[in-house]
Amino acid sequence: MKLGIISGTEKQDFAHVQSLGLRYAEFCINVGDDAKIYAARAEEIKGYSEACGVQVASIGRWGTTRLAADGSAVREEYENDLALIDLACALGCPNFVCGCNRASEAFTPEENAAFAVAYFRALTDYAAAKNVRVLVYNCDWNNFIYDKTGWDLVLGQVPGLGIKYDPSHCINRDGDFLQEMLDYGQHIGHFHVKGTVRIHGKNIPDPPAGLDDIPWGAVIALLYTHGYDGVLSIEPHSSVWSAGALGAFGVRFTIEYFKKYIMEDSGAPAPAKQFMP
């Protein structure tokens, strides 16, 4: 496993990742952002990546409406997804992360899933030809494929489709994230490191990972058990912890905290790729 962080796409953003002693960055180019503008900057961004020795590990797009009410693909958003897959290919980035909304509550879960399957098949076919893997995020922001119910309907129908996992989303839905990781960890292709503290059913502003409630030792153990060898991507999240001196402290804290879990470049044999509970 490797440690990285969510970052911007400018020269100073790559320099900041490098200054933290990290070698991996992630882009989140979300709803409202014109993905084609970023794709057109591929050579520029690649230059920053190479100059700083920082690899782009994941490019994601959250919150967009990909399915129209009749179940057909929203053409503009489909083209945005393709543009970001093109960007990932140009940068040597292995992962593209997205979600999929329900077309309509008037459809059954199976019908909505069938529309999502068609969308993801088109994306994964396009991405596979460019050596990029499509992952569905486990956040429910305009996305219904975030837990067992959605995964069971879709994953088996779309070869190669994986999961971008973040324990905090499951926790905030009062779910069992360790059970999810045990049962579906073989599908995880990218991972967010974000802290969360939940008190009597309510959240305080998300603190840095390591200053929170998540039993990170158990989480990392499950990732190793499933043979995960990707990036743990740090996500500074709340307004309290994402800027200023406190934000800088939080990122440094998480980096130091997670070093004890990382077996990167150790020369040790990799664990088995799959685990069947």
Residue frames as qw, qx, qy, qz and C-alpha x, y, z in Angstrom:
[[0.000, 0.886, 0.464, 0.000, 0.00, 0.00, 0.00],
 [0.400, 0.219, 0.011, 0.890, 0.97, 3.61, -0.60],
 [0.106, -0.697, -0.471, 0.530, -0.07, 6.89, 1.00],
 [0.233, 0.339, 0.373, 0.832, -1.42, 9.81, -1.05],
 [0.027, 0.487, 0.446, -0.751, -3.74, 12.79, -0.76],
 [0.336, 0.772, 0.524, 0.131, -6.57, 14.52, -2.61],
 [0.356, -0.397, 0.154, 0.832, -5.07, 17.48, -4.44],
 [0.427, 0.783, 0.079, -0.446, -5.63, 20.10, -7.11],
 [0.837, 0.386, 0.289, 0.259, -4.24, 20.00, -10.62],
 [0.233, 0.953, -0.151, 0.125, -1.95, 23.04, -10.63],
 [0.598, 0.472, -0.493, 0.420, 1.84, 23.17, -10.35],
 [0.158, -0.515, 0.519, -0.663, 1.71, 24.38, -6.75],
 [0.864, -0.231, 0.115, -0.431, -0.63, 21.52, -5.82],
 [0.927, 0.191, -0.285, 0.154, 1.86, 18.91, -7.02],
 [0.323, 0.529, -0.495, 0.609, 4.66, 20.76, -5.27],
 [0.515, -0.481, 0.346, -0.620, 2.64, 20.68, -2.04],
 [0.982, -0.085, -0.048, -0.164, 2.12, 16.91, -2.30],
 [0.739, 0.381, -0.383, 0.402, 5.85, 16.51, -2.87],
 [0.001, -0.594, 0.440, -0.673, 6.62, 18.73, 0.15],
 [0.764, -0.386, 0.213, -0.471, 4.55, 16.39, 2.32],
 [0.214, -0.419, 0.882, 0.030, 6.80, 13.50, 1.35],
 [0.714, 0.289, 0.578, -0.268, 4.00, 11.82, -0.62],
 [0.152, -0.253, 0.719, 0.629, 4.21, 10.39, -4.13],
 [0.037, 0.400, 0.858, 0.320, 0.53, 10.00, -5.00],
 [0.215, 0.174, 0.155, -0.948, -2.26, 12.49, -5.66],
 [0.187, 0.478, 0.855, 0.074, -5.97, 12.25, -6.43],
 [0.120, -0.045, -0.184, -0.975, -8.23, 14.64, -8.34],
 [0.174, 0.531, 0.787, -0.263, -11.92, 15.18, -7.56],
 [0.050, 0.046, -0.357, -0.932, -13.46, 16.96, -10.56],
 [0.159, 0.354, 0.849, -0.359, -17.05, 17.10, -9.42],
 [0.195, 0.729, 0.642, 0.135, -20.50, 18.22, -10.49],
 [0.010, 0.968, 0.117, -0.220, -20.36, 21.73, -11.95],
 [0.306, -0.622, 0.520, 0.500, -16.77, 21.36, -13.18],
 [0.724, 0.603, -0.165, -0.291, -16.21, 21.14, -16.93],
 [0.843, -0.267, 0.425, 0.194, -14.26, 17.90, -17.22],
 [0.750, 0.554, 0.190, 0.308, -13.26, 18.63, -20.80],
 [0.057, 0.946, -0.244, 0.206, -11.24, 21.66, -19.68],
 [0.599, -0.597, 0.534, 0.002, -9.18, 19.41, -17.41],
 [0.874, 0.166, 0.418, 0.184, -8.77, 16.80, -20.14],
 [0.527, 0.816, 0.014, 0.238, -7.46, 19.48, -22.51],
 [0.146, -0.876, 0.424, -0.179, -4.72, 20.24, -19.95],
 [0.989, -0.140, 0.012, 0.043, -3.43, 16.66, -19.93],
 [0.737, 0.385, -0.201, 0.519, 0.10, 17.45, -21.17],
 [0.057, -0.714, 0.271, -0.643, 0.43, 20.40, -18.78],
 [0.756, -0.518, 0.204, -0.344, -0.69, 18.31, -15.79],
 [0.975, 0.063, -0.081, 0.196, 1.54, 15.44, -16.86],
 [0.463, 0.595, -0.298, 0.586, 4.48, 17.82, -16.84],
 [0.374, -0.659, 0.331, -0.562, 3.76, 18.84, -13.24],
 [0.951, -0.252, 0.080, -0.163, 3.37, 15.19, -12.24],
 [0.884, 0.256, -0.155, 0.359, 6.70, 14.20, -13.76],
 [0.234, 0.686, -0.306, 0.617, 8.58, 17.25, -12.47],
 [0.453, -0.577, 0.383, -0.561, 7.47, 16.62, -8.88],
 [0.244, 0.177, -0.949, 0.091, 7.64, 12.83, -8.96],
 [0.422, 0.123, 0.603, -0.665, 3.98, 12.64, -7.92],
 [0.065, -0.134, -0.893, -0.424, 1.79, 10.03, -9.63],
 [0.549, -0.067, 0.034, -0.833, -1.94, 10.59, -10.09],
 [0.112, -0.044, 0.981, -0.150, -3.60, 7.55, -8.51],
 [0.146, 0.550, 0.820, -0.063, -7.26, 8.35, -9.06],
 [0.123, -0.039, -0.175, -0.976, -9.52, 10.82, -10.86],
 [0.027, 0.437, 0.880, -0.184, -13.12, 11.01, -9.68],
 [0.198, -0.240, -0.251, -0.917, -16.37, 12.82, -10.42],
 [0.052, -0.324, -0.834, 0.443, -18.97, 13.04, -7.66],
 [0.169, 0.465, 0.438, -0.751, -22.56, 14.26, -7.57],
 [0.246, 0.234, -0.450, -0.826, -23.52, 14.36, -11.23],
 [0.734, 0.270, 0.425, -0.455, -26.79, 13.07, -12.71],
 [0.116, -0.328, 0.819, 0.457, -25.77, 10.37, -15.16],
 [0.090, 0.325, 0.916, 0.217, -29.18, 8.81, -15.84],
 [0.307, -0.146, -0.173, -0.924, -32.20, 10.69, -17.18],
 [0.577, -0.046, 0.470, -0.666, -35.68, 9.93, -15.86],
 [0.878, 0.266, -0.123, -0.377, -36.28, 7.38, -18.63],
 [0.892, -0.274, 0.327, 0.149, -33.09, 5.48, -17.78],
 [0.727, 0.586, 0.018, 0.358, -31.03, 6.72, -20.71],
 [0.627, -0.225, -0.096, 0.740, -27.59, 8.21, -20.25],
 [0.039, 0.957, 0.093, -0.272, -27.30, 11.99, -19.87],
 [0.783, 0.515, 0.027, 0.348, -25.08, 12.65, -22.87],
 [0.103, 0.874, -0.275, 0.386, -23.19, 15.62, -21.45],
 [0.586, -0.638, 0.459, -0.196, -22.27, 13.77, -18.26],
 [0.955, 0.081, 0.250, 0.141, -21.33, 10.62, -20.15],
 [0.606, 0.681, -0.087, 0.401, -18.98, 12.71, -22.28],
 [0.219, -0.836, 0.376, -0.334, -17.52, 14.30, -19.14],
 [0.848, -0.358, 0.390, -0.037, -16.82, 10.83, -17.77],
 [0.876, 0.361, 0.135, 0.288, -15.13, 9.81, -21.01],
 [0.275, 0.857, -0.215, 0.379, -13.03, 12.99, -20.95],
 [0.454, -0.725, 0.458, -0.243, -11.79, 12.20, -17.45],
 [0.936, -0.055, 0.331, 0.106, -11.00, 8.61, -18.45],
 [0.669, 0.652, -0.029, 0.357, -8.97, 10.08, -21.32],
 [0.083, -0.863, 0.351, -0.352, -7.18, 12.31, -18.80],
 [0.782, -0.459, 0.411, -0.089, -6.48, 9.32, -16.56],
 [0.916, 0.270, 0.182, 0.234, -5.03, 7.43, -19.51],
 [0.432, 0.799, -0.149, 0.391, -2.80, 10.34, -20.49],
 [0.250, -0.780, 0.432, -0.378, -1.47, 10.63, -16.93],
 [0.479, 0.195, -0.843, 0.149, -0.98, 6.91, -16.38],
 [0.407, -0.220, 0.505, -0.728, -3.64, 7.04, -13.67],
 [0.096, -0.009, -0.988, -0.121, -5.16, 3.59, -13.04],
 [0.004, -0.479, -0.833, 0.277, -8.57, 4.57, -11.61],
 [0.193, -0.282, -0.222, -0.913, -11.64, 6.59, -12.56],
 [0.041, -0.296, -0.823, 0.483, -14.23, 6.97, -9.78],
 [0.315, -0.182, -0.257, -0.895, -17.90, 7.82, -10.25],
 [0.344, 0.174, 0.775, -0.501, -21.41, 7.00, -9.03],
 [0.149, -0.228, -0.718, -0.641, -24.80, 6.50, -10.63],
 [0.385, 0.019, 0.351, -0.853, -28.17, 7.97, -9.65],
 [0.384, 0.380, 0.833, -0.116, -31.48, 6.16, -9.80],
 [0.065, 0.270, 0.551, 0.787, -33.28, 7.06, -13.01],
 [0.451, -0.385, -0.129, -0.794, -36.60, 7.35, -11.17],
 [0.312, -0.132, 0.775, -0.534, -38.28, 6.15, -7.99],
 [0.775, 0.223, 0.031, -0.591, -41.06, 4.90, -10.29],
 [0.691, 0.353, -0.624, -0.092, -38.76, 2.07, -11.41],
 [0.915, -0.396, -0.071, -0.001, -38.08, -1.02, -9.31],
 [0.439, -0.736, 0.466, 0.222, -34.61, -1.45, -7.78],
 [0.715, 0.023, 0.614, 0.333, -33.88, -4.05, -10.42],
 [0.495, 0.769, 0.329, 0.235, -34.91, -1.73, -13.24],
 [0.073, -0.976, 0.202, 0.026, -32.80, 1.13, -11.92],
 [0.613, -0.488, 0.564, 0.260, -29.92, -1.30, -11.53],
 [0.724, 0.361, 0.506, 0.298, -30.32, -2.44, -15.16],
 [0.300, 0.938, 0.063, 0.159, -29.96, 1.17, -16.34],
 [0.336, -0.844, 0.412, 0.076, -26.87, 1.60, -14.16],
 [0.772, -0.127, 0.565, 0.260, -25.40, -1.64, -15.49],
 [0.631, 0.650, 0.316, 0.282, -25.78, -0.39, -19.06],
 [0.045, 0.982, -0.150, 0.108, -24.08, 2.89, -18.16],
 [0.511, -0.679, 0.519, 0.098, -21.20, 1.22, -16.34],
 [0.830, 0.141, 0.475, 0.256, -20.69, -1.36, -19.08],
 [0.498, 0.818, 0.106, 0.267, -20.21, 1.43, -21.59],
 [0.166, -0.924, 0.327, -0.106, -17.77, 3.21, -19.26],
 [0.702, -0.454, 0.538, 0.112, -15.79, 0.11, -18.34],
 [0.811, 0.385, 0.348, 0.270, -15.47, -0.98, -21.98],
 [0.323, 0.904, -0.061, 0.272, -14.14, 2.45, -22.90],
 [0.358, -0.836, 0.400, -0.115, -11.83, 2.61, -19.88],
 [0.880, -0.201, 0.407, 0.141, -10.45, -0.91, -20.27],
 [0.739, 0.561, 0.147, 0.345, -9.10, -0.03, -23.71],
 [0.172, 0.843, -0.220, 0.459, -7.17, 2.79, -22.04],
 [0.600, 0.044, -0.646, 0.470, -5.84, 0.73, -19.09],
 [0.210, -0.288, 0.341, -0.870, -8.12, 2.52, -16.62],
 [0.231, -0.318, -0.914, 0.104, -10.41, 0.81, -14.12],
 [0.342, -0.501, -0.179, -0.774, -13.83, 2.26, -13.25],
 [0.262, -0.174, -0.806, 0.502, -14.76, 2.29, -9.56],
 [0.320, -0.687, -0.420, -0.498, -18.07, 3.25, -7.95],
 [0.057, 0.360, -0.523, 0.770, -17.82, 5.37, -4.81],
 [0.362, -0.390, -0.837, 0.129, -19.60, 4.25, -1.63],
 [0.060, 0.222, 0.292, -0.928, -20.95, 7.73, -0.91],
 [0.264, 0.570, 0.778, -0.031, -24.69, 8.29, -1.51],
 [0.082, 0.605, -0.055, -0.790, -24.21, 11.68, -3.21],
 [0.629, 0.505, -0.188, -0.561, -26.45, 11.18, -6.27],
 [0.371, 0.342, -0.858, -0.090, -25.49, 7.51, -6.18],
 [0.825, -0.267, 0.124, -0.481, -27.41, 4.38, -5.12],
 [0.917, 0.151, -0.348, 0.127, -24.64, 1.81, -5.56],
 [0.001, 0.726, -0.468, 0.503, -23.00, 2.39, -2.21],
 [0.482, -0.357, 0.699, -0.389, -23.65, -0.75, -0.14],
 [0.351, -0.032, 0.935, 0.041, -24.59, -4.42, -0.32],
 [0.543, 0.570, 0.523, -0.328, -27.96, -3.76, -1.93],
 [0.442, 0.818, -0.163, -0.331, -26.55, -1.85, -4.88],
 [0.066, -0.586, 0.782, 0.201, -23.34, -3.82, -5.17],
 [0.494, 0.052, 0.867, -0.051, -25.19, -7.15, -5.37],
 [0.588, 0.666, 0.385, -0.250, -27.37, -5.82, -8.18],
 [0.405, 0.885, -0.166, -0.156, -24.57, -4.28, -10.24],
 [0.233, -0.701, 0.651, 0.176, -21.05, -5.56, -9.57],
 [0.609, -0.040, 0.784, 0.108, -21.63, -9.05, -10.89],
 [0.601, 0.674, 0.429, -0.025, -23.15, -7.66, -14.07],
 [0.318, 0.930, -0.182, 0.039, -20.24, -5.38, -14.97],
 [0.909, -0.054, -0.063, 0.407, -16.92, -7.24, -15.26],
 [0.540, 0.276, -0.113, 0.787, -14.04, -5.16, -13.93],
 [0.237, -0.755, -0.078, -0.606, -16.17, -2.62, -12.07],
 [0.538, -0.083, -0.637, 0.546, -14.76, -2.02, -8.59],
 [0.382, -0.848, -0.368, -0.016, -15.36, 0.03, -5.45],
 [0.240, 0.488, -0.339, 0.767, -13.77, 3.19, -4.11],
 [0.598, -0.552, -0.579, 0.045, -14.25, 2.69, -0.36],
 [0.022, 0.473, -0.335, 0.815, -14.42, 5.17, 2.52],
 [0.318, -0.288, -0.855, 0.292, -15.44, 3.77, 5.95],
 [0.056, 0.179, 0.355, -0.916, -16.89, 7.10, 7.09],
 [0.455, -0.033, -0.377, -0.806, -19.81, 6.89, 4.67],
 [0.589, -0.223, -0.768, -0.113, -20.92, 3.53, 6.03],
 [0.294, -0.213, -0.638, 0.679, -20.46, 4.74, 9.63],
 [0.168, 0.125, 0.121, -0.970, -22.58, 7.81, 8.97],
 [0.616, -0.100, -0.468, -0.625, -25.36, 5.55, 7.67],
 [0.636, -0.379, 0.514, -0.433, -25.05, 3.52, 10.91],
 [0.912, 0.260, -0.276, -0.156, -23.76, 0.56, 8.89],
 [0.820, -0.434, 0.330, 0.173, -21.17, -2.11, 9.67],
 [0.387, 0.822, -0.378, -0.176, -18.12, -1.02, 7.67],
 [0.254, -0.487, 0.835, 0.036, -15.90, -3.87, 8.85],
 [0.666, 0.233, 0.699, -0.117, -18.46, -6.40, 7.62],
 [0.585, 0.782, 0.043, -0.210, -18.69, -4.56, 4.30],
 [0.134, 0.773, -0.607, -0.126, -14.93, -4.63, 3.94],
 [0.484, -0.225, 0.844, -0.047, -14.83, -8.32, 4.85],
 [0.663, 0.412, 0.611, -0.133, -17.50, -9.20, 2.30],
 [0.564, 0.801, 0.195, 0.048, -16.57, -6.85, -0.55],
 [0.350, -0.790, 0.329, 0.381, -12.91, -6.02, 0.04],
 [0.628, 0.003, 0.615, 0.477, -11.83, -7.96, -3.03],
 [0.379, 0.746, 0.454, 0.307, -13.59, -5.29, -5.15],
 [0.211, -0.926, -0.030, 0.313, -11.83, -2.30, -3.56],
 [0.728, 0.426, 0.134, 0.521, -9.58, -0.52, -6.06],
 [0.209, 0.495, -0.176, 0.825, -9.05, 2.80, -4.29],
 [0.527, -0.545, -0.601, 0.253, -9.43, 3.90, -0.68],
 [0.024, -0.764, 0.036, -0.644, -10.11, 7.19, 1.11],
 [0.517, -0.217, -0.586, 0.586, -8.60, 7.92, 4.52],
 [0.192, -0.540, -0.072, -0.816, -10.99, 10.28, 6.27],
 [0.125, -0.061, -0.799, 0.585, -11.69, 10.47, 9.98],
 [0.432, -0.493, -0.376, -0.655, -15.12, 10.64, 11.55],
 [0.058, -0.030, -0.766, 0.640, -16.49, 11.00, 15.09],
 [0.451, -0.409, -0.532, -0.588, -20.13, 10.18, 15.75],
 [0.033, 0.012, -0.707, 0.707, -21.65, 11.01, 19.15],
 [0.344, 0.393, 0.670, -0.528, -25.22, 9.89, 19.95],
 [0.528, 0.563, 0.623, 0.128, -25.99, 9.62, 16.25],
 [0.238, 0.968, 0.051, -0.058, -24.55, 13.00, 15.32],
 [0.782, 0.240, -0.017, 0.575, -21.26, 13.94, 13.69],
 [0.254, -0.831, 0.070, 0.490, -18.79, 16.54, 14.78],
 [0.459, 0.807, -0.299, -0.220, -16.71, 18.12, 11.97],
 [0.980, 0.120, -0.092, 0.127, -14.68, 15.25, 10.53],
 [0.381, -0.813, 0.405, 0.172, -11.24, 15.19, 12.19],
 [0.350, 0.601, -0.695, -0.182, -8.07, 13.83, 10.59],
 [0.930, -0.034, -0.355, -0.085, -7.78, 10.06, 10.36],
 [0.596, 0.118, -0.571, 0.552, -6.04, 8.91, 13.53],
 [0.057, -0.038, 0.445, -0.893, -7.84, 11.49, 15.67],
 [0.605, -0.061, -0.250, -0.754, -11.19, 9.81, 15.20],
 [0.760, -0.182, 0.439, -0.443, -13.35, 6.78, 16.05],
 [0.869, 0.360, -0.269, -0.206, -12.36, 4.44, 13.22],
 [0.767, -0.448, 0.441, 0.130, -10.28, 1.40, 14.28],
 [0.458, 0.756, -0.380, -0.271, -7.71, 1.91, 11.56],
 [0.214, -0.434, 0.874, 0.036, -5.65, -1.10, 12.54],
 [0.588, 0.243, 0.753, -0.168, -8.58, -3.42, 11.80],
 [0.562, 0.755, 0.074, -0.330, -9.34, -1.54, 8.56],
 [0.219, 0.728, -0.616, -0.206, -5.77, -1.86, 7.29],
 [0.395, -0.216, 0.892, -0.053, -5.65, -5.51, 8.35],
 [0.670, 0.457, 0.541, -0.223, -8.71, -6.23, 6.20],
 [0.471, 0.811, -0.218, -0.272, -7.16, -4.43, 3.24],
 [0.030, -0.570, 0.815, 0.098, -3.99, -6.50, 3.57],
 [0.569, 0.043, 0.800, -0.188, -6.09, -9.65, 3.95],
 [0.673, 0.624, 0.350, -0.190, -7.76, -8.93, 0.61],
 [0.699, 0.080, 0.366, 0.609, -4.43, -8.18, -1.05],
 [0.197, 0.961, 0.190, 0.027, -5.08, -4.47, -1.55],
 [0.669, -0.180, 0.125, 0.711, -1.94, -2.83, -2.88],
 [0.239, 0.749, 0.323, 0.527, -3.32, 0.54, -3.97],
 [0.178, 0.359, -0.231, 0.887, -3.26, 4.03, -2.51],
 [0.282, -0.655, -0.610, 0.345, -4.66, 5.21, 0.81],
 [0.212, 0.507, 0.214, 0.807, -5.77, 8.69, -0.20],
 [0.204, -0.369, -0.524, 0.740, -6.00, 11.26, 2.62],
 [0.023, -0.639, -0.517, -0.569, -9.14, 13.42, 2.45],
 [0.084, -0.173, -0.411, 0.891, -9.12, 16.56, 4.60],
 [0.042, -0.503, -0.803, -0.317, -12.85, 17.12, 4.83],
 [0.190, -0.824, -0.511, 0.155, -14.41, 19.50, 7.33],
 [0.177, 0.886, 0.005, 0.428, -14.05, 23.27, 7.34],
 [0.582, -0.789, 0.195, -0.015, -12.39, 22.98, 10.76],
 [0.730, -0.386, 0.487, 0.286, -9.63, 20.70, 9.51],
 [0.740, 0.463, 0.376, 0.312, -9.17, 21.54, 5.84],
 [0.350, 0.792, -0.008, 0.501, -7.36, 24.90, 6.00],
 [0.239, -0.870, 0.250, -0.350, -4.94, 27.00, 8.03],
 [0.006, -0.564, 0.773, -0.290, -2.55, 25.83, 10.72],
 [0.674, -0.106, 0.612, -0.400, -4.97, 23.24, 12.08],
 [0.871, 0.435, 0.014, -0.230, -5.50, 21.78, 8.63],
 [0.460, 0.659, -0.583, 0.116, -1.76, 21.54, 8.02],
 [0.298, -0.421, 0.767, -0.380, -1.30, 19.88, 11.41],
 [0.824, 0.089, 0.389, -0.403, -4.08, 17.39, 10.64],
 [0.808, 0.526, -0.247, -0.099, -2.53, 16.28, 7.36],
 [0.238, 0.604, -0.710, 0.272, 0.91, 15.87, 8.95],
 [0.540, -0.282, 0.647, -0.459, -0.63, 13.96, 11.83],
 [0.906, 0.232, 0.186, -0.301, -2.38, 11.52, 9.50],
 [0.642, 0.611, -0.462, 0.039, 0.76, 10.97, 7.42],
 [0.015, 0.511, -0.775, 0.372, 2.82, 10.12, 10.49],
 [0.688, -0.121, 0.509, -0.504, 0.02, 8.02, 11.99],
 [0.911, 0.317, 0.067, -0.255, -0.33, 5.84, 8.89],
 [0.322, 0.683, -0.656, -0.019, 3.37, 5.25, 8.32],
 [0.359, -0.334, 0.834, -0.253, 3.30, 2.37, 10.77],
 [0.769, 0.267, 0.486, -0.317, 0.70, 0.59, 8.63],
 [0.619, 0.710, -0.211, -0.262, 2.48, 0.91, 5.29],
 [0.818, -0.215, 0.476, 0.239, 4.52, -2.01, 3.98],
 [0.580, 0.810, -0.040, -0.080, 5.55, -0.16, 0.81],
 [0.499, 0.705, -0.476, 0.164, 8.83, -1.24, -0.78],
 [0.620, -0.591, 0.469, -0.215, 9.51, -3.62, 2.10],
 [0.285, 0.430, -0.840, -0.168, 10.43, -6.53, -0.12],
 [0.437, -0.009, 0.814, -0.382, 7.97, -8.72, 1.76],
 [0.041, 0.200, 0.879, 0.432, 5.82, -11.09, -0.29],
 [0.411, -0.131, -0.112, -0.895, 2.39, -9.78, -1.23],
 [0.466, 0.062, 0.763, -0.444, -0.59, -11.46, 0.45],
 [0.281, 0.334, 0.860, 0.263, -3.13, -13.49, -1.49],
 [0.060, -0.137, -0.308, -0.940, -5.27, -11.41, -3.80],
 [0.573, -0.362, -0.325, -0.660, -8.63, -12.66, -2.56],
 [0.063, -0.098, 0.844, -0.523, -10.10, -13.84, 0.70],
 [0.518, -0.302, -0.599, -0.530, -13.26, -15.86, 0.95],
 [0.310, -0.322, 0.567, -0.692, -14.94, -15.46, 4.39]]
